[in-house]
């Protein structure tokens, strides 16, 4: 009887131990993740999280998408100490890094990985030699054109210079009776043309605005002339919500948009997708080939309780294999790794856009919020187009107001 009691006691202890072991094994480290985006992007990330959890069963990703006012909401969460472990942080993250809200990632990012990311993208996410966000993807602007309309108007190739673009637009209007371009009155388009002239909009060190530079004024004169000459209209004036709709419905032949247009056409206007070509933005005769890049990154909250786990998730998503799945196979953007620029699964138009990364300038101004500057610049572009102000006067207002932002 005594022996039986001992055996039962041993079994009981073993059972308790195995139960505790099982409970401990089932406990998972939770990684909170936030990002913005539309339904397609949300679904893509959810698929990636499921794969990550299969490879790393000790982790559980808690997905907390923020569908509206993403940047203000993340900023509030950082200030209140409730930010997720991993979240989207593009160039705006530099401001958060200044206040110590982001974890520096230099020690996590391997040298070979660092060298594979498009340099301009990584630079835009670096502050005082510290990398605070890893580029997850990016977008660039290109000139999309209707190949059939060009053929009907006897235009053999897309225009390469500003002068050629003007001639091309005039010919399209004369031959086809259409408004050739749908243009956005937006710094996020015009800025590319400023950079093409060799000009800048702020001095090195961001001490003063340069909007009154003669080259900047010249680029605004070029950009606004198309509407003044009846060669361009805003999408709303064409009865459409954005440039992509106006182009897809063949109300115009040329737009300046990014790679997000490609899946939009492919999914919603397949016939138009087959008629679409893309080329670099036209530049001045002696100007620099330049385009704008918009980068998205992934950062770790400086107060995260699980920084190592958070990094494993970022590394998984931004690895070459991760980007191939998330960005090329599932996404609508371009991979931030240069080694994927000729991946056979890239959509042909995306592959053409990817070729522009060596001369892309990122939509960023370091510590200064370029989005804040755009809010004061955009109405001045419109004033110049409507003839309320001359381009020179509009640029003078831009300079004065931007200097006020710089001075704080």
Phi, psi and omega in degrees: 000317179298319180297320179296321179297319179296316180299316180297321179296318179296316179298321179296316179297314179299321179296316178297317181298315179294325178294316179296320179297318180294317178299316180297320181293329182280342178290126183241147175281125181269133178244113178278134183229131177232144176199168177260204176113174179263182187301321181298315180294318179299316180295322180297315180295322179299320177297320180293322179295322178296320177293320179299317181292330176292319180285331183231077185296347179280353182244151175228122180271124176260106186273122181234073182295145177244110190270343180223145177049052185302307185298312178300322182290317177297319179301318179294321180293323178295316181293328182269357180076022182244018184293151176291165180295316181233138180203162176296134173207104175274210180302336177297342179293343178301319178298319179292323179296323180303326182264009175079019182277342183248149180274126175297140188247007183305316184287342180272325187278119181292151182302315182294328177287317180302320182286343181274335180289143177305121188307316183298328180290314180294322179299322181291343181252017182243138179227121181052049177066013177246128179275122183250355180205145180257125181298121181267333180187176175202171178225150175229155176275144174219171175262109178268136182220154180273109185297324181291319178296320178299318181295318180296328180270008179060038176259115190282328182211158180295146181295143181252340182237167178300315181297319179295324179296318179297314179297317180299315181296317179298320180292319179299319180293317182293316185280324187249349179068031180244163167279116191293323187240147166248117186242143174265133177275074195215134176301331181290358171244310183300326185303325179300321181287331174296310181298330180298331181280352184092000181275165175234166178254350173219156179285162172302135184086357175056048181263339184204148176282152181237024184295342179269005174304133181307327179290325177294315178300317179301318181292327177289323175300317178296312187293325184272347185294332185295317178290322180297329182268003181075021181259359181207154175217160172286153179305319181298327179288343177260005179080021182235160185282326181206171184305322182299320178294316180299321179288314183299327182268010175058035173276340176223167182250343184221136171218156174253103182221182182252185185295347176296339179292329187298303178294332177300313179291316184299320184276326188249334182224066185303326179293320179290327179303321181286343179266356191268135171241162177222143181216165176298156177298137176300147184233165176300160183308317179247024183272180182262138175292118185214145170221170178260140176242143178240117187251140173248142181226169177240128183237164177246131177299131182300336180261014181298138178278348183228061183298325180294317178294320179299320180293321179302322179292315178298316180298321179295316184286327185258002176295167179300318180291320180295316180293325178300319180283308188287317187267313185278312185277324185251338191260180182242009184248193179248147179290138182278358177265125182298332182293347180259009187295337180242025180302132184298341181271354174297138174299143184308316180292325176295322180297321177296317180293325181298334181293345184274355187300331182296335181241027178274137174254130185283142175290083183192153176224040178064237184285343180271137179282111178290332177293323178294320178296320181299326182295332178266335182282318186303316177296331179287326174299315180297319179298322179291321180294319183281353180083008177291326176226154170284157176306322180295316179292321179298318180294327178296320177293319177302316181297311183301314184286325177291322176300325178295321178294317181298320181283348178080000000 
